């Protein structure tokens, strides 16, 4: 097995061009949760307003991802290794724990979501009822195989799965339009979402992916490759499935992708779409969770750690914990977004030298304080029942926490620079 560079910078001769990296992010973005969200959005506001919200929200998300990915390309390091320089050796372990647990949990949720939809697809296509826990176990094992091998396997999976996914989903749209027409797209609906709320939701469903984008962008050949891959990958990957879901759910009055595939006559190919969509998304969760654990357990092989993360996530899915796990994962996400704010401020304000210097400090308390303040703001602005919803800033709590952490870390760094200059004089 080739080196995946979990604890070191990816060498320049191993790096990739922007197009192959963007396919990874597109593959991650095409999943069933985006489909479900798109159906809800399409039925909760006019089609034109929903389309506008998705395009604007995905563009903002693409800019945020490129902002974070740039740091990964310059340093060649994963998010958790960047955290090692930002928060200190022991501080990074604390931060990486939140990233690992959150992604491990999302792996379980996605594997469980896969099992529920696979059950419907198999029963609807061939009339066979396969137990959901068994499907969750099979799905979890399948999804973590590529993650264990590493980025190269994820890249290869994405390179052939994305074209196939696009063909099958576009074919489903064409068949649905031919069968049901497009008159329902302009039909009146009850406006549940405002444009501002819709844009916020579009950003929030993939904002954690933007924060951990260095896990993938560290493989970019140049900074330009990283920026192009992240912007295009997040913009297209986040918007495509949502827009498709909006169209299909409106004209067919159905939100389940599997039911839609069966209705338009794509039963078996529909199952393939289901498997590929969740496989490409969830393998990224296991991969990044393994990278985070490799910073905590420095003497254990990263492939073993990824296997452990995927195995635990699969067990969560088998035992049905995904039904009760969402609130916990929402709490964990609250702690992840500000990590991006801190490490981007460290790079853009502090300079690349922070990531080049020998790092022997256990805890860097000011960056940890900026992270804590960002998490606090996320809790204060987040909607209930998890958040207190005392006030709003951007109306996206995860983006609020990112910006607050970035601002405070910038202030701390500028203050430190000023003190150092006075000390020199």
C-alpha positions in Angstrom: 0.0 0.0 0.0 1.4 3.4 -1.0 2.1 6.1 1.5 -1.0 8.3 2.1 1.1 10.9 4.0 -1.2 11.1 7.0 1.4 12.8 9.3 3.5 14.6 6.7 3.2 16.9 3.7 2.3 15.3 0.4 5.4 15.5 -1.9 5.0 17.8 -5.0 5.7 14.8 -7.4 2.7 13.0 -5.9 0.2 15.8 -6.4 -2.7 16.0 -8.8 -4.3 18.5 -11.3 -7.5 20.3 -10.3 -9.9 18.3 -12.4 -9.3 15.0 -10.7 -9.6 16.6 -7.3 -12.8 18.4 -8.2 -14.3 15.0 -9.1 -13.7 13.9 -5.6 -15.7 16.8 -4.2 -18.5 16.4 -6.7 -18.7 12.7 -5.8 -18.9 13.6 -2.1 -21.6 16.3 -2.8 -23.8 13.9 -4.7 -25.6 12.0 -1.9 -29.1 11.1 -0.7 -29.3 13.7 2.0 -28.8 16.4 -0.6 -31.6 14.8 -2.6 -33.9 14.9 0.4 -33.1 18.5 1.2 -33.7 19.4 -2.5 -37.1 17.9 -2.4 -38.0 19.8 0.8 -36.7 23.1 -0.7 -38.5 22.6 -4.0 -41.8 22.0 -2.3 -41.3 24.9 0.2 -40.8 27.9 -2.2 -41.3 28.8 -5.9 -38.9 26.9 -8.2 -37.2 30.1 -9.5 -36.5 31.3 -5.9 -35.3 27.9 -4.9 -33.0 27.7 -7.9 -31.6 31.2 -7.2 -31.0 30.2 -3.5 -29.1 27.0 -4.4 -26.8 28.8 -6.9 -26.0 31.7 -4.6 -25.5 29.4 -1.5 -23.3 26.9 -3.5 -21.2 29.8 -4.8 -20.6 31.1 -1.3 -19.8 27.6 -0.1 -17.3 27.2 -3.0 -15.5 30.4 -2.1 -15.3 29.3 1.6 -14.0 25.9 0.5 -11.4 27.5 -1.8 -10.3 29.8 1.1 -9.6 26.8 3.3 -8.3 24.5 0.6 -5.6 27.0 -0.3 -4.0 26.4 3.1 -3.9 22.7 2.5 -2.3 23.1 -0.9 0.4 25.5 0.4 1.3 23.3 3.4 0.6 19.9 1.9 -0.9 18.9 5.2 -4.3 17.4 6.4 -6.7 19.5 8.5 -5.6 17.7 11.6 -1.9 18.2 10.9 -2.5 21.9 10.2 -4.2 22.0 13.6 -1.0 20.6 15.1 0.8 23.7 14.1 -2.1 26.0 14.9 -3.2 24.7 18.3 0.0 22.9 19.5 0.8 19.2 19.7 -1.6 18.4 22.6 -4.1 21.0 21.5 -4.3 19.4 18.1 -5.2 16.1 19.6 -8.1 17.7 21.4 -9.3 19.4 18.3 -8.8 16.3 16.1 -10.9 14.3 18.5 -14.0 16.5 17.7 -13.3 16.1 14.0 -12.8 12.3 14.2 -15.9 11.7 16.3 -18.1 13.9 14.2 -17.1 12.3 10.9 -17.3 8.8 12.5 -20.8 9.6 13.6 -21.8 10.9 10.2 -20.4 7.7 8.7 -22.9 5.8 10.8 -25.7 8.1 9.9 -25.0 7.9 6.2 -24.6 4.1 6.3 -27.9 3.8 8.1 -29.5 6.2 5.6 -28.1 4.0 2.8 -29.6 0.9 4.4 -33.1 2.4 4.6 -33.1 3.5 1.0 -31.5 0.3 -0.2 -34.3 -1.7 1.5 -36.9 0.3 -0.5 -34.9 0.0 -3.7 -34.4 -3.8 -3.5 -37.9 -4.5 -2.3 -39.4 -2.3 -5.0 -37.2 -3.7 -7.8 -37.1 -7.4 -7.1 -39.5 -7.9 -4.3 -36.8 -9.1 -1.8 -36.9 -7.9 1.8 -33.3 -7.7 3.1 -33.0 -6.8 6.9 -31.9 -3.1 7.3 -29.1 -3.9 9.9 -27.6 -6.3 7.3 -27.7 -3.7 4.6 -26.2 -1.2 7.0 -23.3 -3.6 7.7 -22.7 -4.4 4.1 -22.9 -0.7 3.1 -20.5 0.3 5.9 -17.9 -2.3 5.0 -18.1 -1.4 1.3 -17.7 2.3 2.0 -14.7 2.0 4.2 -12.6 -0.2 1.9 -11.6 2.7 -0.4 -11.0 4.9 2.7 -8.6 2.4 4.1 -6.5 2.3 0.9 -6.3 6.1 0.9 -6.8 9.2 -1.3 -5.7 7.4 -4.5 -8.5 4.9 -4.2 -11.0 7.7 -3.5 -9.8 9.5 -6.6 -10.2 6.4 -8.8 -13.6 5.7 -7.4 -14.7 9.3 -8.1 -13.2 9.4 -11.6 -15.6 6.6 -12.9 -18.5 7.0 -10.5 -19.2 10.7 -11.1 -19.8 10.3 -14.9 -22.0 7.3 -14.3 -23.9 9.1 -11.6 -24.5 12.1 -13.8 -25.7 10.0 -16.7 -28.1 8.0 -14.6 -29.5 11.0 -12.7 -29.9 13.1 -15.9 -31.5 10.1 -17.6 -34.0 9.9 -14.7 -34.8 13.6 -15.2 -35.4 13.1 -18.9 -37.6 10.1 -18.4 -39.6 11.9 -15.7 -40.1 15.0 -17.8 -41.3 12.8 -20.8 -43.7 11.0 -18.5 -45.0 13.8 -16.3 -44.2 17.0 -18.2 -42.9 20.2 -16.6 -46.1 22.1 -15.8 -45.8 21.4 -12.1 -42.5 23.4 -11.9 -44.4 26.6 -12.1 -47.3 25.4 -9.9 -47.9 27.6 -6.8 -46.7 26.4 -3.4 -46.8 27.5 0.2 -43.7 29.5 0.9 -42.1 27.8 3.9 -38.6 29.1 3.2 -37.4 32.7 2.7 -34.6 33.2 0.2 -32.2 34.1 3.1 -33.2 30.9 5.0 -32.8 28.8 1.9 -29.3 30.2 1.1 -28.3 29.5 4.7 -29.5 25.9 4.5 -27.7 25.3 1.2 -24.4 26.4 2.8 -24.9 24.6 6.1 -25.4 21.1 4.6 -21.8 21.0 3.3 -19.9 23.7 5.4 -18.0 21.0 7.5 -16.7 19.6 4.2 -15.3 23.0 3.4 -13.5 23.3 6.7 -11.8 19.9 6.3 -11.1 20.5 2.6 -7.3 20.5 3.2 -7.6 16.7 3.6 -8.1 16.6 -0.2 -6.5 19.9 -1.4 -3.1 18.9 0.1 -3.0 16.6 -3.0 -3.3 19.6 -5.4 -0.2 20.3 -7.6 -0.5 24.1 -7.3 -2.4 26.6 -5.3 -4.4 27.4 -8.5 -5.4 23.7 -8.8 -6.6 23.7 -5.2 -8.7 26.8 -5.6 -10.2 25.7 -8.9 -10.9 22.2 -7.7 -12.5 23.3 -4.4 -14.7 26.0 -5.9 -15.9 24.0 -8.8 -16.2 20.8 -6.8 -18.2 22.4 -4.0 -20.3 24.6 -6.3 -21.3 21.9 -8.7 -21.2 19.0 -6.2 -23.5 20.8 -3.7 -25.9 22.3 -6.3 -26.4 19.5 -8.8 -28.2 16.9 -6.7 -30.3 19.6 -4.9 -31.5 21.0 -8.2 -32.2 17.6 -9.7 -34.2 16.7 -6.5 -36.2 20.0 -6.8 -37.1 19.2 -10.4 -38.0 15.5 -9.8 -39.9 16.1 -6.6 -42.0 18.9 -8.1 -43.0 17.1 -11.3 -43.5 13.7 -9.7 -44.7 14.8 -6.2 -42.2 12.4 -4.7 -39.2 13.0 -2.5 -37.6 9.5 -2.4 -34.9 9.0 -5.0 -35.3 5.2 -5.0 -39.1 5.5 -5.5 -38.5 8.0 -8.4 -36.0 5.7 -10.0 -38.4 2.8 -9.9 -41.3 4.9 -11.1 -39.4 6.0 -14.3 -38.2 2.5 -14.9 -34.7 2.7 -13.6 -35.0 0.1 -10.8 -31.7 -1.7 -10.9 -29.7 1.3 -12.2 -31.4 3.2 -9.4 -29.9 0.9 -6.9 -26.5 1.5 -8.5 -27.0 5.2 -8.1 -27.9 4.7 -4.5 -24.8 2.6 -3.8 -22.4 4.9 -5.6 -23.8 8.1 -4.2 -23.4 7.0 -0.6 -20.2 5.1 -1.2 -18.4 8.2 -2.6 -19.7 10.4 0.2 -19.2 8.1 3.1 -15.7 7.0 2.1 -14.6 10.6 2.6 -16.1 10.6 6.1 -14.1 7.5 7.0 -10.9 8.8 5.3 -10.9 12.2 7.1 -11.8 10.5 10.4 -8.8 8.2 10.0 -6.5 11.3 9.3 -7.8 12.9 12.5 -7.2 9.8 14.6 -3.6 9.5 13.1 -2.8 12.8 14.9 -4.1 11.5 18.2 -2.6 8.0 18.0 0.7 8.8 16.4 2.2 5.3 16.6 -0.7 3.5 14.9 -0.9 2.9 11.2 -3.4 5.2 9.5 -5.1 2.4 7.6 -5.7 0.6 10.9 -7.2 3.8 12.4 -9.4 4.2 9.3 -10.6 0.6 9.7 -11.4 1.3 13.4 -13.3 4.5 12.5 -15.2 2.8 9.7 -15.9 -0.3 11.9 -17.3 1.8 14.7 -19.4 3.9 12.3 -20.8 0.7 10.7 -21.7 -0.7 14.2 -23.6 2.6 14.9 -25.5 2.1 11.7 -26.2 -1.7 12.4 -27.6 -0.9 15.8 -29.8 1.9 14.4 -28.1 4.6 16.4 -28.5 6.9 13.3 -32.1 7.4 14.4 -31.0 9.2 17.6 -27.6 10.5 16.7 -28.4 13.7 14.7 -28.6 16.0 17.8 -25.2 14.7 19.0 -23.7 15.2 15.5 -25.1 18.7 15.4 -23.3 19.5 18.6 -20.1 18.1 17.3 -20.4 20.1 14.1 -20.7 23.2 16.2 -17.1 22.7 17.3 -15.7 21.9 13.8 -16.6 25.1 11.8 -14.5 27.5 14.0 -11.4 25.2 13.6 -11.4 26.4 9.9 -11.6 30.0 11.1 -8.6 29.6 13.3 -6.2 27.8 10.9 -7.1 30.1 8.0 -6.4 33.2 10.1 -3.1 31.6 11.2 -2.1 31.3 7.6 -3.5 34.5 6.1 -2.6 36.7 9.0 0.3 34.9 10.6 2.0 33.7 7.4 3.2 30.3 6.1 6.2 30.4 8.5 3.8 29.2 11.3 3.5 25.9 9.4 7.3 25.7 8.6 8.6 26.2 12.1 9.5 23.4 14.5 6.4 22.7 16.6 7.2 21.6 20.1 4.5 23.6 22.0 1.9 21.5 23.8 -0.9 24.0 23.8 -1.3 27.3 22.0 -3.9 28.9 24.3 -4.9 32.0 22.2 -5.9 29.9 19.1 -7.7 27.5 21.5 -9.5 30.5 23.0 -10.5 31.7 19.5 -11.9 28.2 18.7 -13.8 28.3 22.0 -15.3 31.7 21.3 -16.3 30.6 17.8 -18.0 27.5 19.2 -19.8 29.7 21.8 -21.1 32.0 19.1 -22.4 29.0 17.1 -24.3 27.8 20.2 -25.8 31.3 20.8 -26.9 31.7 17.2 -28.0 28.1 16.4 -31.7 27.3 16.2 -33.2 25.2 19.0 -33.4 22.7 20.5 -29.6 22.4 20.4 -28.8 26.1 20.2 -30.1 29.0 22.3 -30.9 31.2 19.2 -30.4 34.4 21.3 -29.3 36.5 18.2 -28.3 36.0 14.6 -25.3 37.3 12.6 -25.3 35.7 9.1 -28.2 33.4 9.9 -25.9 30.4 9.4 -24.5 29.4 12.8 -21.6 27.4 11.5 -20.6 30.3 9.2 -21.0 32.6 12.2 -18.6 30.5 14.3 -16.1 30.3 11.4 -16.0 34.1 11.0 -15.8 34.8 14.8 -13.0 32.4 15.2 -11.2 33.9 12.2 -11.6 37.5 13.6 -10.4 36.6 17.1 -7.4 34.6 15.9 -6.5 37.5 13.6 -6.7 40.0 16.5 -4.6 37.7 18.7 -2.0 37.3 15.9 -1.8 41.1 15.2 -1.5 41.9 18.9 1.3 39.3 19.2 3.1 40.8 16.2 2.8 44.3 17.6 4.3 43.1 20.9 7.1 41.3 19.2 8.0 44.5 17.2 8.0 46.6 20.3 10.2 44.0 22.0 12.7 44.2 19.1 12.9 48.0 19.3 
